[in-house]
């Protein structure tokens, strides 16, 4: 296996892991919000987020009343630097 192939596979594995972790955090965040404020789940909307490794496609959960918004996203944020306030290479969890 050449170095470019290995780099591609590693980047893809990291991208998939980042996607899974962010998706889990979004679900837990909405669950906590609904427990604290009441309300009901109401599906998802798509959001593409640019990361250091590539773009990730997320399903952002929403609530029926339209009150929930993810705690770690600023409205309309599309890049990790917009989300965490840190440069993309040094993203830290909120």
MMTF fields as JSON, N, C-alpha, C and O atoms, coordinates in Angstrom:
{
  "mmtfVersion": "1.0.0",
  "mmtfProducer": "UNKNOWN",
  "numBonds": 375,
  "numAtoms": 376,
  "numGroups": 94,
  "numChains": 1,
  "numModels": 1,
  "chainsPerModel": [1],
  "groupsPerChain": [94],
  "chainIdList": ["A"],
  "bondAtomList": [4, 2, 8, 6, 12, 10, 16, 14, 20, 18, 24, 22, 28, 26, 32, 30, 36, 34, 40, 38, 44, 42, 48, 46, 52, 50, 56, 54, 60, 58, 64, 62, 68, 66, 72, 70, 76, 74, 80, 78, 84, 82, 88, 86, 92, 90, 96, 94, 100, 98, 104, 102, 108, 106, 112, 110, 116, 114, 120, 118, 124, 122, 128, 126, 132, 130, 136, 134, 140, 138, 144, 142, 148, 146, 152, 150, 156, 154, 160, 158, 164, 162, 168, 166, 172, 170, 176, 174, 180, 178, 184, 182, 188, 186, 192, 190, 196, 194, 200, 198, 204, 202, 208, 206, 212, 210, 216, 214, 220, 218, 224, 222, 228, 226, 232, 230, 236, 234, 240, 238, 244, 242, 248, 246, 252, 250, 256, 254, 260, 258, 264, 262, 268, 266, 272, 270, 276, 274, 280, 278, 284, 282, 288, 286, 292, 290, 296, 294, 300, 298, 304, 302, 308, 306, 312, 310, 316, 314, 320, 318, 324, 322, 328, 326, 332, 330, 336, 334, 340, 338, 344, 342, 348, 346, 352, 350, 356, 354, 360, 358, 364, 362, 368, 366, 372, 370],
  "bondOrderList": [1, 1, 1, 1, 1, 1, 1, 1, 1, 1, 1, 1, 1, 1, 1, 1, 1, 1, 1, 1, 1, 1, 1, 1, 1, 1, 1, 1, 1, 1, 1, 1, 1, 1, 1, 1, 1, 1, 1, 1, 1, 1, 1, 1, 1, 1, 1, 1, 1, 1, 1, 1, 1, 1, 1, 1, 1, 1, 1, 1, 1, 1, 1, 1, 1, 1, 1, 1, 1, 1, 1, 1, 1, 1, 1, 1, 1, 1, 1, 1, 1, 1, 1, 1, 1, 1, 1, 1, 1, 1, 1, 1, 1],
  "groupList": [{"groupName": "UNK", "atomNameList": ["N", "CA", "C", "O"], "elementList": ["N", "C", "C", "O"], "formalChargeList": [0, 0, 0, 0], "bondAtomList": [1, 0, 2, 1, 3, 2], "bondOrderList": [1, 1, 2], "singleLetterCode": "X", "chemCompType": "L-PEPTIDE LINKING"}],
  "groupTypeList": [0, 0, 0, 0, 0, 0, 0, 0, 0, 0, 0, 0, 0, 0, 0, 0, 0, 0, 0, 0, 0, 0, 0, 0, 0, 0, 0, 0, 0, 0, 0, 0, 0, 0, 0, 0, 0, 0, 0, 0, 0, 0, 0, 0, 0, 0, 0, 0, 0, 0, 0, 0, 0, 0, 0, 0, 0, 0, 0, 0, 0, 0, 0, 0, 0, 0, 0, 0, 0, 0, 0, 0, 0, 0, 0, 0, 0, 0, 0, 0, 0, 0, 0, 0, 0, 0, 0, 0, 0, 0, 0, 0, 0, 0],
  "groupIdList": [1, 2, 3, 4, 5, 6, 7, 8, 9, 10, 11, 12, 13, 14, 15, 16, 17, 18, 19, 20, 21, 22, 23, 24, 25, 26, 27, 28, 29, 30, 31, 32, 33, 34, 35, 36, 37, 38, 39, 40, 41, 42, 43, 44, 45, 46, 47, 48, 49, 50, 51, 52, 53, 54, 55, 56, 57, 58, 59, 60, 61, 62, 63, 64, 65, 66, 67, 68, 69, 70, 71, 72, 73, 74, 75, 76, 77, 78, 79, 80, 81, 82, 83, 84, 85, 86, 87, 88, 89, 90, 91, 92, 93, 94],
  "secStructList": [7, 7, 2, 2, 2, 2, 2, 2, 2, 2, 2, 2, 2, 2, 2, 2, 2, 2, 2, 2, 2, 2, 2, 2, 2, 2, 2, 2, 2, 2, 2, 2, 2, 2, 2, 2, 2, 7, 7, 7, 3, 3, 3, 3, 3, 3, 3, 3, 3, 3, 7, 1, 1, 7, 3, 3, 3, 3, 3, 3, 3, 3, 3, 6, 6, 1, 7, 7, 7, 7, 6, 6, 7, 7, 6, 6, 7, 7, 5, 2, 2, 2, 2, 2, 1, 1, 7, 4, 4, 4, 7, 7, 7, 7],
  "xCoordList": [0.85, 0.0, 0.904, 1.813, 0.641, 1.485, 1.038, -0.022, 1.865, 1.627, 0.361, -0.349, 0.066, -1.147, -2.413, -3.371, -2.416, -3.569, -3.751, -4.869, -2.657, -2.723, -3.223, -4.044, -2.746, -3.186, -4.689, -5.407, -5.162, -6.585, -7.422, -8.437, -6.999, -7.748, -7.783, -8.811, -6.669, -6.625, -7.525, -8.271, -7.456, -8.296, -9.782, -10.584, -10.141, -11.536, -11.981, -13.105, -11.119, -11.455, -11.658, -12.58, -10.814, -10.959, -12.228, -12.948, -12.515, -13.731, -14.98, -15.898, -15.01, -16.154, -16.287, -17.397, -15.165, -15.19, -15.685, -16.497, -15.205, -15.656, -17.16, -17.876, -17.631, -19.062, -19.869, -20.87, -19.438, -20.164, -20.173, -21.2, -19.039, -18.961, -19.854, -20.614, -19.762, -20.598, -22.077, -22.886, -22.443, -23.842, -24.333, -25.454, -23.51, -23.866, -24.017, -24.956, -23.096, -23.167, -24.442, -25.094, -24.799, -26.033, -27.257, -28.14, -27.312, -28.45, -28.532, -29.612, -27.395, -27.381, -27.74, -28.415, -27.293, -27.598, -29.102, -29.687, -29.723, -31.169, -31.924, -32.899, -31.498, -32.151, -32.092, -33.088, -30.935, -30.784, -31.674, -32.301, -31.724, -32.569, -34.038, -34.737, -34.501, -35.906, -36.238, -37.347, -35.304, -35.542, -35.648, -36.444, -34.846, -34.843, -36.005, -36.543, -36.399, -37.386, -38.703, -39.639, -38.785, -39.986, -39.993, -39.064, -41.023, -41.133, -40.976, -40.823, -41.017, -40.934, -39.96, -39.708, -39.427, -38.514, -39.284, -40.491, -38.561, -39.235, -38.272, -38.161, -37.595, -36.766, -35.437, -34.884, -34.939, -33.595, -33.581, -34.498, -32.522, -32.238, -30.766, -29.948, -30.42, -29.027, -28.127, -28.558, -26.899, -25.9, -24.549, -24.14, -23.876, -22.527, -21.555, -21.699, -20.562, -19.589, -18.19, -17.821, -17.418, -16.048, -15.12, -15.086, -14.36, -13.4, -12.001, -11.817, -11.034, -9.651, -9.477, -8.649, -10.243, -10.066, -10.879, -10.473, -11.994, -12.852, -14.207, -14.365, -15.163, -16.513, -17.233, -17.062, -18.042, -18.857, -20.32, -20.672, -21.153, -22.59, -23.252, -23.13, -23.954, -24.619, -26.126, -26.625, -26.837, -28.28, -28.509, -28.396, -28.826, -29.01, -30.433, -31.398, -30.56, -31.899, -32.626, -32.005, -33.947, -34.749, -35.917, -36.208, -36.57, -37.731, -38.977, -38.885, -40.126, -41.384, -41.67, -42.235, -41.293, -41.581, -40.554, -40.763, -39.465, -38.444, -37.591, -36.998, -37.521, -36.753, -35.323, -34.444, -35.086, -33.759, -32.815, -33.177, -31.604, -30.507, -29.256, -29.04, -28.415, -27.248, -26.387, -26.09, -25.998, -25.244, -23.869, -23.353, -23.266, -21.912, -21.846, -20.754, -22.991, -23.026, -23.473, -24.44, -22.787, -23.327, -24.278, -24.053, -25.322, -26.222, -25.459, -24.638, -25.733, -25.168, -23.678, -23.051, -23.094, -21.685, -21.486, -22.264, -20.464, -20.188, -18.783, -18.47, -17.935, -16.564, -16.283, -16.9, -15.362, -15.022, -14.539, -14.788, -13.857, -13.395, -14.591, -14.496, -15.715, -16.937, -17.593, -18.197, -17.475, -18.148, -17.434, -18.048, -16.147, -15.427, -14.663, -14.16, -14.554, -13.803, -12.303, -11.541, -11.872, -10.459, -10.059, -10.92, -8.792, -8.357, -8.698, -8.725, -8.957, -9.411, -8.463, -8.923, -7.167, -6.207, -6.199, -5.687, -6.743, -6.696, -8.094, -8.285, -9.073, -10.439, -10.472, -9.868, -11.175, -11.327, -12.814, -13.605, -13.191, -14.585, -15.006, -14.238, -16.222, -16.715, -16.895, -17.303],
  "yCoordList": [-1.161, 0.0, 1.235, 1.353, 2.142, 3.337, 4.383, 4.263, 5.393, 6.404, 7.218, 7.565, 7.529, 8.294, 7.521, 8.093, 6.233, 5.397, 5.319, 5.429, 5.132, 5.076, 6.395, 6.397, 7.504, 8.825, 9.002, 9.514, 8.574, 8.673, 7.846, 8.321, 6.61, 5.731, 6.28, 6.207, 6.824, 7.396, 8.623, 8.777, 9.486, 10.695, 10.316, 10.936, 9.317, 8.874, 8.272, 8.512, 7.497, 6.916, 8.007, 7.922, 9.019, 10.12, 10.901, 11.279, 11.149, 11.881, 11.138, 11.752, 9.831, 9.041, 9.065, 9.14, 9.003, 9.052, 10.407, 10.473, 11.484, 12.832, 12.957, 13.515, 12.444, 12.496, 11.752, 12.269, 10.55, 9.754, 10.432, 10.453, 10.982, 11.641, 12.881, 13.08, 13.712, 14.916, 14.564, 15.238, 13.526, 13.116, 12.663, 12.985, 11.925, 11.476, 12.656, 12.698, 13.615, 14.798, 15.585, 16.072, 15.711, 16.417, 15.731, 16.4, 14.421, 13.671, 13.853, 14.086, 13.747, 13.903, 15.324, 15.53, 16.295, 17.696, 17.954, 18.614, 17.433, 17.617, 16.9, 17.438, 15.708, 14.967, 15.751, 15.845, 16.308, 17.104, 18.348, 18.713, 18.99, 20.173, 19.823, 20.534, 18.744, 18.357, 17.956, 18.218, 17.327, 16.975, 18.231, 18.28, 19.236, 20.465, 21.39, 22.058, 21.439, 22.422, 21.82, 22.552, 20.516, 19.887, 19.956, 20.48, 19.436, 19.44, 18.055, 17.071, 17.998, 16.712, 16.795, 17.863, 15.651, 15.551, 15.815, 15.585, 16.307, 16.57, 16.423, 17.325, 15.313, 15.03, 15.759, 16.118, 15.968, 16.495, 17.426, 17.419, 18.226, 18.956, 18.76, 18.615, 18.754, 18.481, 19.696, 20.841, 19.432, 20.487, 19.934, 18.867, 20.627, 20.262, 21.143, 22.365, 20.505, 21.212, 20.947, 19.795, 21.993, 21.861, 21.636, 22.436, 20.533, 20.222, 20.21, 20.401, 19.989, 19.889, 18.738, 18.82, 17.67, 16.469, 16.475, 15.867, 17.134, 17.277, 17.761, 18.146, 17.739, 18.125, 16.908, 15.787, 17.152, 16.089, 16.499, 17.664, 15.537, 15.774, 15.291, 14.125, 16.202, 15.893, 15.999, 16.713, 15.276, 15.424, 16.132, 15.516, 17.407, 18.191, 17.972, 18.231, 17.491, 17.25, 18.556, 19.595, 18.481, 19.649, 19.204, 18.015, 20.185, 19.898, 20.473, 21.332, 20.001, 20.393, 21.88, 22.487, 22.476, 23.886, 24.829, 26.042, 24.304, 25.134, 25.907, 26.926, 25.434, 26.114, 25.599, 26.317, 24.371, 23.772, 24.207, 24.222, 24.559, 24.764, 24.22, 24.474, 23.47, 22.833, 23.838, 24.926, 23.452, 24.34, 24.695, 25.774, 23.824, 24.108, 24.636, 24.844, 24.852, 25.514, 26.955, 27.223, 27.861, 29.199, 29.155, 28.373, 29.961, 29.934, 30.15, 31.06, 29.325, 29.382, 29.056, 29.309, 28.507, 28.126, 26.991, 26.037, 27.096, 26.073, 25.485, 24.502, 26.075, 25.585, 25.41, 26.07, 24.531, 24.317, 25.594, 25.801, 26.454, 27.705, 28.552, 29.307, 28.446, 29.147, 28.483, 29.158, 27.174, 26.419, 26.568, 26.951, 26.269, 26.241, 27.495, 27.619, 28.431, 29.643, 29.435, 30.354, 28.248, 27.919, 27.722, 27.425, 27.876, 27.536, 26.079, 25.249, 25.769, 24.433, 23.342, 22.272, 23.572, 22.53, 22.221, 21.174, 23.09, 22.865, 22.878, 23.407, 22.307, 22.269, 21.539, 20.476, 22.107, 21.489, 21.369, 22.216, 20.301, 20.116, 21.202, 21.585, 21.703, 22.742, 22.206, 22.946],
  "zCoordList": [0.0, 0.0, 0.0, 0.822, -0.926, -0.998, 0.033, 0.646, 0.2, 1.222, 0.959, 1.904, -0.298, -0.617, -0.265, 0.256, -0.546, -0.219, 1.292, 1.796, 2.002, 3.453, 4.026, 4.944, 3.505, 3.957, 3.707, 4.566, 2.522, 2.201, 3.17, 3.681, 3.423, 4.324, 5.748, 6.42, 6.2, 7.538, 7.635, 8.602, 6.641, 6.632, 6.624, 7.323, 5.849, 5.785, 7.114, 7.552, 7.757, 9.059, 10.105, 10.916, 10.096, 11.045, 10.751, 11.676, 9.472, 9.105, 9.59, 10.133, 9.393, 9.835, 11.356, 11.884, 12.054, 13.513, 14.003, 14.926, 13.396, 13.767, 13.532, 14.363, 12.413, 12.104, 13.168, 13.664, 13.513, 14.505, 15.874, 16.552, 16.275, 17.583, 17.613, 18.561, 16.576, 16.536, 16.495, 17.132, 15.761, 15.69, 17.062, 17.456, 17.783, 19.125, 20.078, 20.873, 20.003, 20.859, 20.569, 21.492, 19.289, 18.929, 19.539, 20.076, 19.458, 20.015, 21.526, 22.068, 22.204, 23.655, 24.069, 25.078, 23.296, 23.59, 23.478, 24.336, 22.422, 22.273, 23.38, 23.905, 23.744, 24.817, 26.125, 26.842, 26.43, 27.655, 27.598, 28.593, 26.442, 26.289, 26.524, 27.246, 25.923, 26.067, 27.497, 27.964, 28.204, 29.599, 30.466, 31.403, 30.148, 30.95, 30.609, 31.492, 29.331, 28.884, 28.422, 28.103, 28.383, 27.862, 26.346, 25.732, 25.763, 24.311, 23.739, 24.464, 22.419, 21.729, 20.572, 20.014, 20.231, 19.093, 17.802, 17.727, 16.778, 15.514, 14.333, 13.502, 14.264, 13.105, 13.091, 14.131, 11.871, 11.666, 10.458, 9.637, 10.37, 9.146, 8.824, 9.733, 7.545, 7.167, 7.405, 7.266, 7.759, 7.936, 7.504, 7.962, 6.654, 6.235, 7.007, 7.041, 7.628, 8.446, 7.906, 7.68, 7.701, 7.21, 8.393, 9.327, 8.347, 9.395, 8.812, 7.61, 9.654, 9.212, 8.233, 7.325, 8.403, 7.604, 6.327, 5.337, 6.327, 5.144, 5.63, 6.788, 4.75, 5.132, 5.701, 5.223, 6.733, 7.299, 7.17, 7.355, 6.856, 6.742, 8.023, 8.401, 8.684, 9.941, 9.776, 8.906, 10.624, 10.744, 12.077, 13.137, 12.023, 13.243, 13.744, 13.024, 14.988, 15.516, 15.815, 16.043, 15.807, 16.151, 17.034, 17.159, 17.635, 18.466, 17.808, 16.932, 18.23, 17.601, 17.747, 16.837, 18.865, 19.11, 18.477, 18.474, 17.949, 17.331, 18.326, 17.972, 19.568, 20.604, 20.727, 21.204, 20.304, 20.464, 19.356, 18.18, 19.75, 18.807, 19.474, 20.659, 18.742, 19.369, 20.133, 19.641, 21.338, 22.225, 21.66, 21.954, 20.863, 20.395, 18.963, 18.434, 18.336, 17.028, 17.212, 17.924, 16.587, 16.461, 15.269, 14.346, 15.259, 14.099, 12.794, 12.685, 11.836, 10.49, 10.425, 9.397, 11.479, 11.455, 10.452, 10.424, 9.65, 8.644, 8.761, 8.09, 9.603, 9.763, 11.254, 12.09, 11.577, 12.978, 13.639, 14.827, 12.902, 13.504, 13.92, 14.888, 13.212, 13.599, 14.806, 15.639, 14.896, 15.943, 17.28, 18.276, 17.304, 18.57, 18.905, 20.021, 17.986, 18.242, 18.208, 18.509, 17.849, 17.79, 16.33, 15.502, 15.994, 14.641, 14.345, 15.253, 13.083, 12.709, 13.177, 13.574, 13.146, 13.487, 14.982, 15.381, 15.811, 17.251, 17.855, 18.95, 17.161, 17.675, 19.005, 19.152, 19.97, 21.279, 21.561, 21.147, 22.272, 22.623, 23.589, 24.471, 23.429, 24.341, 25.749, 26.644]
}
